[in-house]
């Protein structure tokens, strides 16, 4: 998959996994991995970008004697998800066009 396209999908998958509650890096990877391949080296730059864009906030809590960073989706992040879902019909149409053209070949 094209890296830019994949990055965009990973961003919305990460945001979607936070809708039901705050999460931390390892859990985010576990939640998203069944849908799209993701590693720590991919996740953390995306989380920083989402934080810089105001889509998530970050806080730390102690867990088993260590500090763990938790990520929480913001209203801006929820709006980004909503925009993606609105755009999905266009993406789906493009996919169906390409798939149809390839079948006719």
Order of alpha helices (4+ residues) and beta strands (2+ residues): alpha-alpha-alpha-beta-beta-alpha
